Amino acid sequence: MPNSKDGFSWDQIGDIALGRPNLGPTTRLEAYRLMQFSLRHVLEAEYGAEAADRLFRAAGRLAGQAFAERQMEPRGSLPEYVRDLQRLLREFGIGILRVEETNPDAGRLVLTVAEDLDCSGLPEMNMHVCKYDEGFIAGLLEAFTGRIYHVTEVDCWASGERVCRFVAEAEEPQ
């Protein structure tokens, strides 16, 4: 298995069936969030909130690209890609994706994720917490389109909404 010096690959996730013959591929959401929020706390304490946000987005982007490469079939159209993505995000328990707006020519999408893995059910904190999701969505879109995307969460469960809403905008081609 490659180490971190060799770069990230899906193979680093390991053989879940072999390693967890009794517990299988699932865990409780509390365990995931315990890892996520404790890691975020350490990153903020060490580097500051802005750097922690940047690192979470970068990790999410890498994960989104790897997820698309490993889990998704190549699709000819955005609607086909989105349908496949909706099914997979639900199947993996990541969230329930809905597209509110698309403008493919401008490279702009508005997406919502209900029952979001990262934040649904959190207490209201008057902030957006889904920085990893911003990167994950960017990575998924980049894998499909080949364009660089900037994704910004504009609504979040932690800010009092009941879905997370993201605006995705592609960089202009060079």
N, C-alpha and C positions, 0 to 999 in steps of 0.2 A: 504494500500500500504506500502511495506517495506521502511524504511528510510535507509539512507546511512550506518548507523551502522550495518544493517542487511546484507549488501552486495548488489551488483547490480543484478537486474533481469529485464527481458523484461517488466514485469508489470509496472515498473516505467515510462515507456513511456506513459502509460495512454490509454484511449479510445478516439482515434482521432475523430472518427465519432460522438461521443457524444459531445466532447468539441469544435469541429470545424464544426458545421453543414452547415455553409455557405462557409467557406474558404477551407475545406477539408484537405487532407494530404500533400498538396504541398506548397512550398514557393519559393521565388526567391533565386537564388544562392548567390546574394549579402548578403542576411540576414544570410545565413549559414557561409559565409566567414567572415562577420563582427564578428560573435561570435568566429569563429576559430582563426582569427588573433589577435583579441583583447585579447582573453584568452592567446594565445601564448606570446603576448607582456608582459602581467602581470606576467606570469610564468618565462619568461626570466629575467625580472627586479627583481623579488623576489629571484629566485633560480639559474639563469644562463642558458645559452643556452643548455649545455649538460644535465642538469636536465630536462629542458623543453622537449627536444627530448625524453628522457627516459620516461617521464610521458605521452607524446603523444603516444609513442609506446605502453605503457602499457594499456592505454585507448583503443587504436585501437585493441589490442589483445583481450581484454575483449569484445568489441563490435563485433569483427569477430566471436568469439565463440558463443555469444548470437544470432547473425544473423544466423549462420549455424544451431544452435539448433532450432530456431523458424521458419525459413523460408525454410530450405532445407530438402528434403526427404533423408533418408539414401540411399546411392548408393553403388553398389558393386564394381564399377571400377572408377579409376581416370577420364577417358574420360567422363563417365556419370556424375560424380560430376562436372566436369568443364563445361559441356554443361548446366547443371542446374544453375550453378553459373553465367555463361555468361548471361543467360536469366534474372536472378534476378538482377544482377548489372545494366543491361540496363533498366529493368523495374523500378527499384528504382532511376534511374538517377545518379548512382554512377560513371559509366564509362563503357567503352567498352573493355572487357577483351579478350586478345589473349595469347595463350601459344606458346612461341617460341621454347622452348626446355624442354624436360623432361627426367630425368634419375631416375625412381622410386626406383631402387635398391640402388642408391647412395643418394636418398632423395634430389635431386636437381631439381629445376625448374627455368626457366626464363620466366617471364610473362611481358606483356605490358598492360597498361591501357591508352586508348585514351579518350579524353574528360573527363579527371579526375576531379572529384568533387572538389578536394582541390586546384588544381593549373592551369588547362588549361585556357589560356588567361592571366595569370599573366605576368607582364613585366619581361624581363630577369634580373635575380639577381645574376647569376653565383653561384647558390647554389641549393641544393636539399631540397625541403620543405615538402615532403610527409611522414613525420615520423608517423603520424596517420595511413596512408595507409600501411606502413611497418608492423605495429602491426596488423592491420585489416586482411591483407593477411596471416600473421602468424597464427592468431586465426582461420581463415577459414581452413587452411591446417591442423592445429592441431586437429580441430574438426573431420576432415575426417580420418586422419591417426593415431591419438593417439600419434604422435611423436611431440617433441618440434622443432619449426622452428625458424631460424634467417633469417630475410628478410632485404635486403639492397637495397635501391633505387640507381641505377647506372646511370640513365638518368632521367631528369625531364624537364617539360616545363619551369620551372623557371631557368634552366641552359642552355636554348637555344634549347632543343629538342622539338619535337612535340608529343611525347608520354612519359609516365613514364614507365621506365623499372625497374623491380625488380628481384633480384636473391634471391631465397629461398633455404636454405640449412638446412636439418634436423640434429639435434644433433645425435651423435652415440648412439645407445641403450646402456643402462647401464648393 
